[in-house]
Amino acid sequence: MTDTDHILKCKLLIEIIKEEPPLLDLTSARPSIRFKSPPLIPSDDTGDDDYPRLSPKLLKAIVNNIFPEEKEEEREDKMSGIAIFSSVFEGFSKIYHSFPSEKTNAALFLSPCFGYYTDHAKENNMKPGVIDSLGGLERYLASDEERNAKTITITNPNNPDGKIMKKDYMDKLVNILKEHDIVVMCDEVFCDLLLTEEAQKEYTTLYQFIDKRLQTETDEAEKKKLSKLKDNIVIFRGCSKRGKPGIRVSYGYFSSTLLDKMGSNVADVMSLPTNYSQAIAALFLDDSNVDVQDFLKKQIANYREVLQEMQNHIGDLNYQLQDRRLTQSVELLSPEAGNVCLLDFSALKGFSYKDHNNEDHTLETGYDVTKFLLEKCSIGAVPGELSYIPKGDMQVRFNLAMTKDELSEAFGRIQSEVKSLSFVAARSSCSGAFIDRDNQLQRT
């Protein structure tokens, strides 16, 4: 494309945007900064050609990031279990395909969970099962279905609600899982974005929690169960959720015991990103670097400010709703970690609006709310149903990776359009179950 063509296309885009408000995409982090030229990378990290090969600096940075409390010699032993991908889902796929292909193979997920987990499991010939509670998990694993359960995905900190697992919950979870031979896939991509002081003090990974229990356990039979569970854990993390969405480098840790069971070695489960991506990720994962520490602190501070500003705007919106004599309020479900949050729009249930074709639509579900936000406010968001949120049929997920000005503009649009909503009797909606992407009830 010539410079003239590029300028022309930009001008056309500007003219299109002038016709209606631009879309504020609050579903995910903003695009990454593009380098005008590749950063200077030492030749020993990039090689002589473009074929990706494993960066030793990245390998060391990953081990230090996952196992900061372990001794130097212990971290060196862990290096043989580090795998690197462009996406954590590539790692998930490797695990799914390590099992003998059977239609009954089940992949379990604790709710709420990232919606694409279940779709991805289906794409990889696994039968997804969303579990709503620890009691539900215990009943499932005690049933005849237990033999079909090959994996369970634990997200901590959680996506979408940003909650961290408390130690008493984790203790109960471990007590259930140690009785079964199941691969535990731990998605910890939000672990470096702890937003509250309480979360920063309390957060621990499942791997660390089991390790500490092993240190105090005296019963040999229990030690054996805990050690087996620890060996069945796969840890997944990534650079993009550290506040740099352009660094498409994810990584995981597999125990040698699990790799043997999979019939694989680390090289089999890796799909290396580009050499430049690896080199940048190695720099960005260096927690001893003052600039990296400062960057993460600023990211967390920005998310906190955005949350506070969002709370202020929600207060203004609720004041507007009170003028309409509504007793319910829009609620911000404040996260403890991550760069996303949930808003509960139950106060708007039963209201209707007219779309661009002058057709009436009633707000009854999170899908309806996101459609209203998109069509009337030009705001992109994610419905809670996509994350299997229990009774979360009016919850919507927003991303915090935005400026306060962008947030103010978004809520200005929402307040303007809420004024035009009309109240109608709400039709009945599903509750007490989960709604999947096809609006089918899924019980566990």
C-alpha positions in Angstrom: 0.0 0.0 0.0 1.4 3.5 -0.9 1.4 6.4 1.6 -1.3 8.1 -0.6 -3.5 5.0 -0.3 -3.0 4.9 3.4 -3.9 8.5 3.9 -7.0 8.1 1.7 -8.2 5.2 3.7 -7.6 7.1 7.0 -9.7 10.0 5.7 -12.5 7.7 4.7 -12.5 6.1 8.1 -12.7 9.6 9.7 -15.7 10.4 7.6 -17.4 7.2 8.6 -16.8 7.8 12.3 -18.3 11.3 11.9 -21.6 9.8 10.9 -22.2 8.2 14.3 -20.5 7.9 17.7 -17.4 5.7 17.5 -17.5 2.3 19.1 -16.0 2.2 22.6 -14.9 -1.3 22.9 -14.9 -2.1 26.6 -14.6 -5.9 26.0 -10.8 -6.2 26.0 -7.6 -4.3 26.5 -6.6 -1.7 24.0 -4.4 -2.6 21.0 -0.7 -2.7 21.6 1.9 -0.1 20.7 3.6 -1.0 17.4 7.3 -0.5 17.1 8.4 1.6 14.1 11.5 -0.7 13.9 12.3 -3.9 15.8 14.1 -3.3 19.2 17.8 -4.2 19.3 18.0 -7.8 20.5 21.4 -9.5 21.1 22.1 -12.0 18.4 22.4 -14.9 20.8 18.7 -14.6 21.5 17.5 -14.3 17.9 19.7 -16.6 16.0 21.0 -16.0 12.5 17.6 -16.5 10.8 13.9 -16.0 11.4 13.2 -19.5 12.7 12.1 -19.1 16.4 14.2 -20.8 19.0 13.9 -20.8 22.8 15.4 -17.7 24.5 17.5 -18.7 27.6 16.7 -15.3 29.1 13.0 -15.8 28.7 13.2 -19.3 30.2 15.0 -18.0 33.3 12.6 -15.0 33.6 9.5 -17.4 33.5 10.9 -19.7 36.2 11.6 -16.7 38.4 8.1 -15.4 37.8 6.3 -18.7 38.6 8.5 -19.9 41.4 9.8 -16.7 43.1 10.0 -18.4 46.6 12.1 -21.4 45.6 15.8 -21.7 45.9 18.1 -21.1 42.8 18.9 -24.8 42.4 15.2 -25.7 42.7 14.3 -23.2 40.0 16.9 -24.6 37.7 15.3 -28.0 38.1 12.0 -26.5 37.0 13.4 -25.2 33.7 12.9 -28.6 32.1 9.2 -28.3 32.6 8.7 -24.9 31.1 6.7 -24.7 27.8 6.1 -21.5 25.8 3.2 -20.7 23.5 1.6 -17.9 21.6 -1.6 -18.5 23.6 -2.5 -20.6 26.7 -5.1 -22.3 24.5 -2.4 -24.0 22.6 -1.2 -25.5 25.8 -4.8 -26.5 26.6 -5.0 -28.3 23.3 -1.8 -30.2 23.8 -3.2 -31.6 27.1 -6.6 -32.4 25.6 -5.0 -34.4 22.7 -2.7 -36.3 25.0 -5.7 -38.5 26.1 -7.0 -41.5 24.0 -9.7 -40.1 21.8 -13.1 -40.9 23.3 -16.4 -39.1 23.0 -16.9 -39.3 26.7 -13.7 -37.4 27.6 -14.8 -34.5 29.9 -13.1 -31.2 30.6 -14.5 -29.6 33.8 -14.6 -25.9 34.6 -15.4 -24.2 37.9 -18.0 -21.4 37.5 -17.8 -18.5 36.7 -15.2 -19.1 34.0 -14.0 -17.5 30.8 -16.6 -18.4 28.2 -14.3 -19.5 25.4 -13.0 -22.3 27.7 -16.0 -24.5 26.9 -16.0 -23.7 23.2 -12.3 -24.5 23.0 -12.8 -27.8 24.8 -15.6 -28.8 22.2 -13.3 -27.8 19.4 -10.7 -30.3 20.8 -13.2 -33.2 21.1 -13.7 -32.8 24.8 -17.1 -32.7 26.6 -17.2 -29.5 28.7 -18.9 -29.5 32.1 -19.4 -26.3 34.1 -19.5 -26.9 37.8 -21.3 -24.4 40.0 -19.8 -25.2 43.4 -17.4 -27.3 45.3 -20.4 -29.5 46.4 -21.3 -29.9 42.7 -17.7 -30.9 42.0 -17.6 -33.4 44.8 -20.9 -35.0 43.7 -19.7 -35.2 40.1 -16.4 -36.9 41.0 -18.2 -39.3 43.3 -20.6 -40.4 40.4 -20.1 -42.8 37.5 -19.1 -39.8 35.4 -15.8 -39.5 37.4 -14.0 -41.8 35.1 -14.7 -39.5 32.1 -13.2 -36.4 33.9 -9.8 -35.8 32.4 -9.1 -32.2 33.3 -10.4 -29.4 35.5 -9.6 -25.8 34.9 -9.1 -23.5 37.9 -8.9 -19.8 37.2 -7.2 -17.8 40.0 -7.5 -14.9 40.0 -10.8 -15.4 38.2 -12.0 -14.1 34.9 -14.6 -12.5 34.7 -15.3 -11.5 38.3 -11.7 -10.8 39.4 -12.0 -12.7 42.6 -9.1 -14.6 44.2 -9.5 -18.0 45.9 -9.5 -17.7 49.7 -7.4 -20.2 51.6 -10.4 -22.0 53.2 -12.0 -22.5 49.8 -8.7 -23.8 48.4 -8.3 -26.2 51.3 -11.7 -27.7 50.5 -10.8 -27.9 46.8 -7.6 -29.7 47.5 -9.4 -32.2 49.8 -11.7 -33.1 46.9 -9.1 -33.2 44.1 -6.5 -35.2 46.0 -8.8 -38.2 45.9 -8.9 -38.3 42.1 -6.4 -38.7 39.2 -7.3 -35.6 37.2 -5.1 -33.0 35.4 -5.6 -29.6 37.0 -5.1 -26.7 34.6 -4.4 -23.5 36.6 -5.0 -20.3 34.6 -3.1 -17.6 36.6 -2.8 -14.9 33.9 -4.1 -12.2 36.3 -1.8 -13.1 39.1 0.4 -10.0 38.6 -2.6 -7.6 38.7 -3.7 -7.7 42.3 -5.8 -4.6 42.8 -6.4 -4.5 46.5 -4.1 -4.6 49.5 -6.0 -7.6 50.9 -5.5 -9.5 47.6 -1.8 -8.7 47.6 -1.5 -10.2 51.1 -3.8 -13.2 50.7 -3.2 -14.4 47.1 -1.5 -17.7 46.7 -1.5 -20.2 43.8 -2.9 -23.7 44.1 0.7 -25.1 43.6 2.1 -23.0 46.4 -0.8 -23.9 48.7 -0.3 -27.7 48.2 3.4 -27.2 48.6 2.9 -25.6 52.0 0.4 -28.3 53.1 3.0 -31.0 52.1 5.6 -29.3 54.4 3.3 -29.7 57.5 1.6 -33.0 56.6 2.7 -35.9 58.7 0.5 -38.7 57.4 2.4 -40.6 54.7 -0.7 -41.6 52.8 -1.9 -38.0 52.7 1.5 -36.9 51.6 1.4 -39.3 48.7 -2.0 -38.0 47.6 -0.9 -34.4 47.8 2.3 -35.1 45.9 0.3 -36.8 43.1 -2.1 -33.8 42.9 0.9 -31.4 42.8 2.4 -33.4 39.9 -0.9 -33.2 38.0 -1.0 -29.4 38.1 -0.2 -27.4 35.0 0.4 -23.7 35.5 -0.5 -21.3 32.7 0.4 -17.6 32.6 1.0 -14.9 30.0 2.5 -11.5 29.3 -0.5 -9.9 27.6 -2.5 -9.6 30.9 0.4 -7.9 32.7 -0.8 -4.8 31.0 0.9 -5.3 27.6 -1.7 -6.9 25.3 0.7 -6.8 22.3 3.2 -9.3 23.9 1.6 -12.6 22.6 3.8 -14.8 24.8 2.1 -17.3 27.1 3.9 -20.0 29.1 3.2 -23.0 31.3 4.8 -25.4 33.7 4.4 -29.2 33.4 5.9 -31.7 36.0 8.1 -34.4 34.6 5.6 -37.0 36.0 2.7 -35.5 34.0 4.8 -35.2 30.8 5.6 -38.9 31.1 1.9 -39.7 31.5 1.2 -37.6 28.4 3.9 -39.4 26.5 5.5 -36.0 25.7 8.4 -33.8 26.6 8.4 -30.1 26.7 9.5 -29.7 23.1 6.4 -31.6 22.1 4.0 -29.2 23.8 5.8 -25.9 22.8 4.9 -23.7 19.9 7.4 -20.9 20.1 6.5 -17.3 19.4 8.8 -15.2 17.3 12.4 -14.5 18.6 11.6 -10.8 19.0 8.4 -11.6 21.0 10.4 -13.8 23.3 13.2 -11.2 23.8 10.7 -8.5 24.6 8.8 -10.9 27.0 12.0 -11.8 28.7 12.6 -8.1 29.5 9.0 -7.5 30.6 9.0 -10.5 32.9 12.1 -9.4 34.7 10.6 -8.5 38.1 14.0 -7.3 39.4 13.9 -4.5 36.8 12.9 -1.3 38.4 11.2 0.0 35.2 9.1 -3.2 35.0 8.1 -2.8 38.7 7.2 0.8 38.1 5.1 -0.1 35.0 3.1 -2.7 36.9 2.4 -0.3 39.8 1.2 2.3 37.4 -1.1 -0.2 35.6 -2.6 -1.3 38.9 -3.0 2.3 40.0 -4.7 3.2 36.8 -7.2 0.3 37.1 -8.0 1.4 40.6 -8.6 4.9 39.4 -10.8 3.7 36.6 -12.8 1.5 39.1 -13.3 4.5 41.4 -14.4 6.7 38.5 -16.7 4.0 37.3 -18.3 3.8 40.8 -18.8 7.6 40.6 -20.6 7.3 37.3 -22.7 4.4 38.5 -23.8 6.7 41.4 -24.9 9.3 38.9 -26.7 6.7 36.9 -28.5 5.3 40.0 -29.5 8.9 41.0 -31.1 9.1 37.6 -32.9 5.8 38.1 -34.2 7.0 41.5 -35.9 9.9 39.7 -37.9 7.2 38.0 -38.8 5.8 41.4 -36.8 2.6 41.0 -35.7 0.9 44.2 -33.0 -1.2 42.6 -29.6 0.1 41.5 -27.0 -0.7 38.9 -24.1 -2.3 40.9 -20.4 -2.6 40.3 -19.0 -5.9 41.5 -15.6 -4.7 42.4 -12.7 -7.1 41.4 -9.8 -8.0 43.5 -7.5 -8.6 40.6 -7.2 -8.4 36.8 -8.3 -5.8 34.3 -12.0 -6.7 34.0 -15.1 -6.1 36.1 -18.7 -7.0 36.2 -21.7 -4.6 36.3 -25.1 -5.8 37.4 -27.9 -4.1 35.4 -30.8 -5.9 37.2 -32.3 -2.5 37.9 -33.1 -2.2 34.2 -34.8 -5.5 33.9 -38.2 -5.1 32.3 -37.3 -1.9 30.5 -37.6 -1.7 26.7 -36.1 0.3 23.9 -36.5 0.8 20.2 -33.7 -0.3 17.8 -32.7 1.4 14.6 -35.6 -0.3 12.8 -38.1 1.0 15.4 -38.6 -2.5 16.8 -39.1 -3.0 20.6 -36.6 -5.0 22.7 -37.0 -5.8 26.4 -34.0 -6.0 28.7 -34.2 -9.5 30.4 -30.7 -10.9 30.1 -27.1 -9.9 29.9 -27.3 -10.6 26.1 -30.1 -8.0 25.9 -28.1 -5.4 27.9 -25.0 -5.8 25.7 -27.2 -5.5 22.6 -28.7 -2.3 24.0 -25.2 -0.9 24.8 -24.0 -1.7 21.3 -27.0 -0.6 19.3 -28.0 2.5 21.3 -24.7 3.6 23.0 -22.1 2.3 20.6 -20.4 0.5 23.5 -19.0 -3.0 23.2 -19.3 -5.3 26.3 -19.6 -9.0 27.1 -22.7 -10.6 28.6 -22.4 -12.5 31.8 -24.0 -15.6 30.4 -20.9 -16.2 28.3 -19.0 -16.7 31.6 -21.5 -19.1 33.2 -22.2 -16.7 36.1 -24.7 -18.3 38.5 -27.9 -16.2 38.3 -25.9 -13.6 36.5 -28.5 -13.0 33.8 -28.2 -9.2 33.9 -24.5 -8.9 34.5 -22.1 -7.5 31.9 -18.3 -7.6 31.7 -16.3 -4.4 31.0 -12.6 -4.0 30.6 -10.6 -1.6 32.8 -7.9 -0.9 30.2 -9.2 2.5 29.3 -8.7 6.2 30.2 -11.0 8.0 32.6 -12.0 10.3 29.6 -13.1 7.2 27.6 -15.0 5.9 30.7 -16.8 9.3 31.2 -17.8 9.3 27.5 -19.2 5.8 27.7 -21.3 6.5 30.8 -22.5 9.8 29.3 -23.9 7.7 26.4 -25.5 5.2 28.8 -27.1 7.9 30.9 -28.5 9.6 27.8 -30.0 6.4 26.4 -31.4 5.2 29.8 -33.6 8.3 29.9 -35.4 7.0 26.8 -36.1 3.5 28.2 -39.8 2.5 28.7 -40.9 0.1 31.4 -42.9 -3.0 30.4 -43.7 -6.2 32.4 -40.7 -8.4 32.3 -41.1 -11.8 30.7 -40.0 -14.8 32.7 -36.3 -15.7 32.3 -34.1 -18.7 33.2 -32.6 -18.8 36.7 -30.9 -21.4 38.9 -28.9 -22.8 36.0 -26.4 -21.8 33.5 -27.0 -20.5 30.0 -24.5 -21.6 27.5 -23.8 -19.9 24.2 -26.7 -21.6 22.5 -29.1 -20.6 25.3 -29.4 -24.2 26.4 -29.8 -25.0 30.1 -26.7 -26.9 31.4 -27.0 -28.5 34.8 -24.3 -30.4 36.7 
